Amino acid sequence: MINLGPTFLSFELNENSPVYGGKDDKLKILKTNQIKEGKTSNNLHLSFPNHIGTHIDFPKHFSDKGKTQSNYSASFWIFNKVGFLNCSIDKVPKMIKTLDKSLEILILKTGFGKNRGKEIYWKNQPVIPAYYASLLKKQFPKIRVFGFDMISLTSLNNKEEGKKAHVNFLIDHDILILEDMNLAKINTTPDTIILSPLQIENADGVPCTVIANFD
């Protein structure tokens, strides 16, 4: 087995980064200074929605009383008990029974991530059932984050179910959502995962750098 070592499981942001629903509100990059034009330094001005690229959803996203980015300490983002599934969504209930019950983060590779960059990625993703939140919390009492290779927990194929899923995960079971992950290179369970959310005060969601380590 190839030792991958430290590996990014997040995408770099760029002006083509997909946005839920195919919205036009994408990342905009303006070069405000350029050395080649006689300026002292190179500088950029960035403008983007907070739910873009690989990002974390916080409870505040679906509840005015929910926790925000500011409510989580640095230690929260280090995961030494990692669960990894490489299967379709419908097989999750069966496959989670093979994992260690002490896991703190579950990463699901559905294979749908291969469509990133295509319209189907945001327009026709599979539906994640809302009841999976209680299913995961019962199987893994210490779980803090659920991540996957799709643009959102909500599919345009069933927005009502997506709303229920967000509430069930974020509010009812205190499981954060890690959306739009880059899982193409991995087929085995990481030993450690470190998440580094963009530090925006009281944000309901933020882009996030994800690093997996394979010893």
C-alpha positions in Angstrom: 0.0 0.0 0.0 1.3 3.4 -0.9 2.1 5.7 2.0 0.5 9.0 1.0 1.8 11.0 4.0 0.1 14.4 4.6 -2.5 14.9 1.8 -5.0 17.7 1.1 -8.6 16.6 1.1 -9.8 20.1 0.3 -9.9 22.0 -3.0 -8.1 25.2 -3.8 -10.5 28.1 -4.3 -10.6 29.7 -7.7 -13.0 31.6 -9.9 -14.4 28.3 -11.2 -15.2 26.9 -7.8 -18.8 25.5 -7.9 -21.5 27.1 -5.8 -24.7 25.3 -4.6 -27.5 25.6 -7.1 -25.2 26.8 -9.8 -25.4 30.3 -8.5 -23.4 33.1 -10.2 -22.2 34.4 -6.8 -18.8 32.9 -7.2 -15.3 33.8 -6.1 -14.0 37.0 -7.6 -10.3 37.8 -7.7 -9.2 41.4 -8.4 -5.5 42.1 -8.8 -5.1 45.4 -6.9 -1.3 45.7 -7.2 1.1 44.1 -9.5 4.9 44.4 -9.4 5.1 44.1 -13.2 3.1 47.4 -13.4 5.5 49.2 -11.1 3.9 48.5 -7.8 6.0 47.6 -4.7 4.1 44.3 -4.2 1.5 41.9 -5.6 -1.9 42.1 -3.9 -5.3 40.6 -4.4 -8.8 41.6 -3.4 -11.1 38.6 -2.8 -14.9 38.4 -2.8 -16.8 35.2 -2.2 -19.8 33.6 -0.5 -18.9 31.8 2.7 -20.4 28.4 1.5 -18.0 27.8 -1.3 -15.4 25.2 -2.1 -14.6 22.7 0.7 -16.4 24.2 3.6 -17.9 23.7 7.1 -21.5 24.2 8.0 -22.1 25.4 11.6 -25.4 25.1 13.5 -25.9 28.9 13.0 -26.5 28.1 9.3 -30.0 26.7 10.2 -30.7 28.3 13.6 -30.3 31.8 14.8 -29.4 30.3 18.2 -26.9 27.8 16.8 -23.1 27.8 17.4 -20.8 29.7 15.0 -17.2 29.3 14.0 -16.2 31.4 17.0 -17.6 28.7 19.4 -15.0 26.0 18.5 -11.5 25.8 20.0 -8.4 24.8 18.1 -8.4 21.4 19.7 -11.8 20.6 18.3 -10.3 20.4 14.7 -7.8 17.6 15.4 -9.3 14.1 14.7 -7.3 11.0 15.7 -10.3 8.6 15.4 -11.2 8.7 11.7 -13.8 6.7 9.8 -13.7 6.3 6.0 -16.3 4.7 3.7 -15.9 4.2 0.0 -19.5 3.4 -1.0 -22.7 4.8 -2.4 -25.1 6.6 0.0 -27.6 3.8 0.2 -25.0 1.4 1.6 -24.0 3.7 4.5 -26.4 2.1 7.1 -24.8 -1.3 6.4 -21.2 -0.2 6.0 -21.0 1.9 9.2 -21.3 -1.3 11.2 -17.8 -2.2 10.1 -16.2 0.9 11.7 -14.8 1.6 15.1 -17.6 3.1 17.3 -15.1 5.6 18.9 -14.6 7.6 15.6 -14.8 11.4 15.8 -15.1 12.1 12.1 -16.7 10.1 9.2 -15.6 10.7 5.6 -17.8 9.3 2.9 -16.4 8.9 -0.6 -19.4 8.3 -2.9 -17.5 8.7 -6.1 -19.8 11.6 -7.1 -16.9 14.0 -6.8 -15.7 12.9 -10.2 -18.5 15.2 -11.6 -17.0 18.3 -10.0 -16.8 20.9 -12.8 -19.9 19.6 -14.5 -23.4 20.9 -14.2 -24.6 17.5 -12.8 -22.4 18.1 -9.7 -24.7 20.8 -8.3 -27.9 20.0 -10.3 -28.4 16.3 -9.8 -26.5 15.0 -6.8 -27.8 12.0 -4.7 -30.0 12.7 -1.7 -28.6 12.1 1.8 -31.5 11.0 4.0 -32.1 13.2 7.1 -32.4 10.2 9.4 -28.7 9.4 8.8 -27.9 12.0 11.5 -29.5 9.9 14.2 -28.1 6.7 12.7 -24.5 8.1 12.8 -24.9 9.5 16.3 -26.2 6.2 17.7 -23.4 4.2 16.1 -20.7 6.8 16.9 -21.5 8.7 20.1 -18.3 10.8 19.8 -18.8 11.9 16.1 -18.2 15.6 15.5 -18.0 16.0 11.8 -19.5 14.2 8.7 -17.8 15.0 5.4 -18.3 13.9 1.8 -17.5 14.5 -1.9 -20.7 16.3 -2.9 -21.4 20.0 -3.0 -24.0 20.0 -0.2 -26.0 18.0 2.3 -29.0 19.3 0.4 -29.7 17.9 -3.1 -31.8 19.9 -5.5 -33.6 16.6 -6.1 -35.2 17.0 -2.7 -34.7 20.3 -1.0 -37.2 19.6 1.8 -35.2 16.5 2.8 -32.0 18.5 2.6 -33.4 21.1 5.0 -34.4 18.3 7.5 -31.0 16.8 7.1 -29.2 20.0 8.0 -31.4 20.5 11.1 -31.0 16.9 12.1 -27.2 17.0 11.8 -26.4 20.5 12.9 -29.0 21.2 15.5 -30.5 17.9 16.8 -27.3 15.8 16.8 -24.5 18.4 16.9 -22.6 17.0 13.9 -20.9 19.5 11.7 -21.1 19.1 7.9 -18.0 19.2 5.7 -19.1 19.6 2.1 -17.4 19.5 -1.3 -14.3 17.4 -0.2 -11.5 16.4 -2.5 -11.4 12.6 -2.1 -10.2 11.4 -5.5 -6.8 10.4 -4.2 -7.7 8.3 -1.2 -9.0 4.8 -0.9 -8.1 4.0 2.7 -8.6 5.5 6.1 -6.4 8.4 7.2 -4.7 8.0 10.6 -5.3 11.7 11.4 -7.3 14.5 10.0 -6.8 18.2 10.8 -9.4 20.8 9.7 -8.5 24.5 9.5 -11.6 26.6 9.1 -11.2 30.2 7.9 -11.4 32.3 11.1 -14.4 34.6 10.4 -16.0 35.8 13.6 -19.5 34.3 14.3 -19.8 32.8 10.7 -22.5 30.2 10.0 -20.1 28.5 7.6 -16.6 29.0 6.2 -14.2 27.6 3.6 -11.9 25.0 5.2 -8.5 23.5 4.6 -8.5 19.7 5.2 -5.2 17.8 5.8 -5.2 14.0 6.2 -2.1 12.1 7.3 -1.3 8.5 6.5 1.4 7.1 8.7 
